[in-house]
Amino acid sequence: MKIHPDRLADAFVKEYELNSSPKLLFPFLSTPEGLAQWFADKAEARNATFRFRWDNADHLAAIDTLKVNKTVRFCFIPSEVEAPLVQERGHQFPFIEFSVIPGNFSQGVFLRVTDLTEASEDDIEETWDYLIGVLKEKIGG
């Protein structure tokens, strides 16, 4: 799915430095087992559709982009009630993209998080800082 440039400008984007290799990190970003360790209370997948659970609520997302050890984008699928409202307003569906960028002068990598959501930027940044802290603990970096 192509993201309209105007909507991308509204996205939260931040890079985090991690002491990891792309090969070690990527399963934590792209598999249900890896994502359940830091990103969601529970994660399940059937083909390219994931079900994430946060605060006892399920959220469906489809993998829109997948480049092994580089990038994965999850586009969230609105409920039957939400979909017409999103389309009526001309909004694109929310998505989260993880991009692994090799470090220039270090052994580690940078993880770029792109999050297109309706939440405030302060809330999003606080949430991502916390989540990436948990991820760092899991990967040892």
ROTI-763282 format. One record per residue (C-alpha): residue in one letter; x, y, z. Coordinates in nm, 4 decimals. Layout:
<recs>
[rec 'A' [X Y Z]]
...
</recs>
This chain:
<recs>
[rec 'M' [0.0000 0.0000 0.0000]]
[rec 'K' [0.1403 0.3365 -0.0956]]
[rec 'I' [0.1332 0.5930 0.1841]]
[rec 'H' [0.0265 0.9415 0.0781]]
[rec 'P' [0.3136 1.1877 0.1483]]
[rec 'D' [0.0818 1.4286 0.3349]]
[rec 'R' [-0.0147 1.1527 0.5794]]
[rec 'L' [0.3454 1.0409 0.6217]]
[rec 'A' [0.4302 1.3920 0.7408]]
[rec 'D' [0.1886 1.3310 1.0306]]
[rec 'A' [0.3680 1.0135 1.1376]]
[rec 'F' [0.5860 0.9811 1.4458]]
[rec 'V' [0.9407 0.8840 1.3413]]
[rec 'K' [1.2302 0.8142 1.5748]]
[rec 'E' [1.5539 0.6167 1.5506]]
[rec 'Y' [1.6919 0.4110 1.8372]]
[rec 'E' [2.0460 0.2745 1.8581]]
[rec 'L' [2.0636 -0.0947 1.9471]]
[rec 'N' [2.3595 -0.3229 2.0106]]
[rec 'S' [2.2409 -0.5993 1.7829]]
[rec 'S' [2.2779 -0.7377 1.4358]]
[rec 'P' [1.9949 -0.7180 1.1812]]
[rec 'K' [1.9756 -1.0978 1.1767]]
[rec 'L' [1.9262 -1.1195 1.5551]]
[rec 'L' [1.6900 -0.8194 1.5781]]
[rec 'F' [1.4560 -0.8826 1.2865]]
[rec 'P' [1.2656 -1.1809 1.4346]]
[rec 'F' [1.1724 -0.9568 1.7299]]
[rec 'L' [1.0145 -0.7163 1.4792]]
[rec 'S' [0.8456 -0.9554 1.2398]]
[rec 'T' [0.7372 -1.2763 1.4135]]
[rec 'P' [0.4554 -1.3349 1.6622]]
[rec 'E' [0.6979 -1.4949 1.9086]]
[rec 'G' [0.9365 -1.2019 1.8923]]
[rec 'L' [0.6698 -0.9298 1.9037]]
[rec 'A' [0.4977 -1.0928 2.2037]]
[rec 'Q' [0.8178 -1.0488 2.4047]]
[rec 'W' [0.8145 -0.6689 2.3907]]
[rec 'F' [0.5531 -0.5122 2.1632]]
[rec 'A' [0.2168 -0.6636 2.2558]]
[rec 'D' [0.0629 -0.8577 2.5414]]
[rec 'K' [-0.0024 -1.1318 2.2865]]
[rec 'A' [0.0732 -1.1732 1.9161]]
[rec 'E' [-0.0558 -1.4361 1.6751]]
[rec 'A' [-0.0290 -1.4694 1.2992]]
[rec 'R' [-0.2136 -1.6449 1.0232]]
[rec 'N' [-0.0421 -1.5979 0.6892]]
[rec 'A' [0.0312 -1.2229 0.6664]]
[rec 'T' [-0.2391 -1.1170 0.9155]]
[rec 'F' [-0.1414 -1.0555 1.2762]]
[rec 'R' [-0.3605 -1.0245 1.5819]]
[rec 'F' [-0.2086 -0.8078 1.8531]]
[rec 'R' [-0.3560 -0.7840 2.2015]]
[rec 'W' [-0.3163 -0.4777 2.4223]]
[rec 'D' [-0.5206 -0.4143 2.7370]]
[rec 'N' [-0.7532 -0.7096 2.6620]]
[rec 'A' [-0.8453 -0.5719 2.3169]]
[rec 'D' [-0.7488 -0.7375 1.9884]]
[rec 'H' [-0.6179 -0.5388 1.6922]]
[rec 'L' [-0.5721 -0.6863 1.3446]]
[rec 'A' [-0.2851 -0.5837 1.1204]]
[rec 'A' [-0.1628 -0.7026 0.7832]]
[rec 'I' [0.1995 -0.7107 0.6784]]
[rec 'D' [0.2147 -0.4583 0.3991]]
[rec 'T' [0.5909 -0.4520 0.3445]]
[rec 'L' [0.8490 -0.7151 0.4327]]
[rec 'K' [1.2179 -0.7025 0.3449]]
[rec 'V' [1.3968 -0.9610 0.5550]]
[rec 'N' [1.6426 -0.8115 0.8060]]
[rec 'K' [1.5531 -0.4612 0.6814]]
[rec 'T' [1.1893 -0.3498 0.7001]]
[rec 'V' [0.8465 -0.4652 0.8102]]
[rec 'R' [0.5280 -0.2558 0.8000]]
[rec 'F' [0.2045 -0.3530 0.9729]]
[rec 'C' [-0.1094 -0.1783 0.8471]]
[rec 'F' [-0.3865 -0.1954 1.1028]]
[rec 'I' [-0.7218 -0.3181 0.9793]]
[rec 'P' [-1.0100 -0.1109 1.1145]]
[rec 'S' [-1.3217 -0.2752 1.2499]]
[rec 'E' [-1.6360 -0.2770 1.0379]]
[rec 'V' [-1.7516 0.0294 1.2314]]
[rec 'E' [-1.4240 0.2211 1.1938]]
[rec 'A' [-1.3519 0.1513 0.8252]]
[rec 'P' [-1.6235 0.3734 0.6717]]
[rec 'L' [-1.5300 0.6597 0.9042]]
[rec 'V' [-1.1623 0.6377 0.8141]]
[rec 'Q' [-1.2376 0.6305 0.4411]]
[rec 'E' [-1.5009 0.9040 0.4666]]
[rec 'R' [-1.2489 1.1383 0.6265]]
[rec 'G' [-0.9919 1.0545 0.3599]]
[rec 'H' [-0.7514 0.9108 0.6165]]
[rec 'Q' [-0.5268 0.6187 0.5565]]
[rec 'F' [-0.5339 0.3303 0.7955]]
[rec 'P' [-0.2847 0.3476 1.0837]]
[rec 'F' [0.0436 0.1636 1.0409]]
[rec 'I' [0.3675 0.0890 1.2217]]
[rec 'E' [0.6902 0.0352 1.0324]]
[rec 'F' [1.0183 -0.0965 1.1691]]
[rec 'S' [1.3320 -0.0300 0.9613]]
[rec 'V' [1.6718 -0.1701 1.0549]]
[rec 'I' [1.9570 0.0586 0.9517]]
[rec 'P' [2.3171 -0.0624 0.9823]]
[rec 'G' [2.5355 0.1618 1.2010]]
[rec 'N' [2.8145 0.3438 1.0205]]
[rec 'F' [3.0822 0.3315 1.2881]]
[rec 'S' [2.9429 0.0898 1.5417]]
[rec 'Q' [2.8765 -0.2793 1.5770]]
[rec 'G' [2.5075 -0.2081 1.6315]]
[rec 'V' [2.2155 -0.0927 1.4254]]
[rec 'F' [1.9547 0.1800 1.4333]]
[rec 'L' [1.5894 0.0902 1.4531]]
[rec 'R' [1.3671 0.3480 1.2880]]
[rec 'V' [1.0101 0.3376 1.4164]]
[rec 'T' [0.7443 0.5045 1.2015]]
[rec 'D' [0.4020 0.5166 1.3641]]
[rec 'L' [0.1030 0.6716 1.1906]]
[rec 'T' [-0.1684 0.6972 1.4527]]
[rec 'E' [-0.4126 0.9471 1.5994]]
[rec 'A' [-0.2432 0.9681 1.9420]]
[rec 'S' [-0.0525 1.2770 2.0556]]
[rec 'E' [0.3169 1.2893 1.9726]]
[rec 'D' [0.4163 1.3097 2.3411]]
[rec 'D' [0.2154 0.9958 2.4235]]
[rec 'I' [0.3572 0.8103 2.1251]]
[rec 'E' [0.7159 0.9016 2.2064]]
[rec 'E' [0.6769 0.7999 2.5709]]
[rec 'T' [0.5222 0.4676 2.4661]]
[rec 'W' [0.7933 0.3917 2.2097]]
[rec 'D' [1.0754 0.4887 2.4466]]
[rec 'Y' [0.9332 0.2418 2.6983]]
[rec 'L' [0.8791 -0.0361 2.4408]]
[rec 'I' [1.2278 0.0015 2.2940]]
[rec 'G' [1.3679 -0.0152 2.6480]]
[rec 'V' [1.1945 -0.3522 2.6909]]
[rec 'L' [1.3238 -0.4661 2.3505]]
[rec 'K' [1.6783 -0.3698 2.4475]]
[rec 'E' [1.6503 -0.5830 2.7607]]
[rec 'K' [1.5323 -0.8814 2.5533]]
[rec 'I' [1.8098 -0.8596 2.2956]]
[rec 'G' [2.0778 -0.7594 2.5443]]
[rec 'G' [2.1509 -0.4342 2.3715]]
</recs>
